Amino acid sequence: MNSLFLAMRREHYLLVNGYSTNYWGWGGEDDDMFKRIINKQLTLDRPPASLAR
C-alpha cells in the first residue's frame, strides 16, 4: 500500500489500536496500518488515479 494521506474515524483508529510505536524513522508503518485495518475487516476507499495525481 502506498500512502501519503490517511483519514479515519476515531473509533476505527482505536479499534485498530492506532499506529505501532515499534517503527523508527521512515517506512513500514503504512503497511502495518493497512494490515491492522484489514484484520479488523474495515474497508479502504481510494480515489481514482486521475483524481489523486
PyMOL commands that set and color helices and strands:
alter all, ss='L'
color gray80, all
select helices_A, chain A and resi 10-15+29-39
alter helices_A, ss='H'
color red, helices_A
deselect
rebuild
show_as cartoon
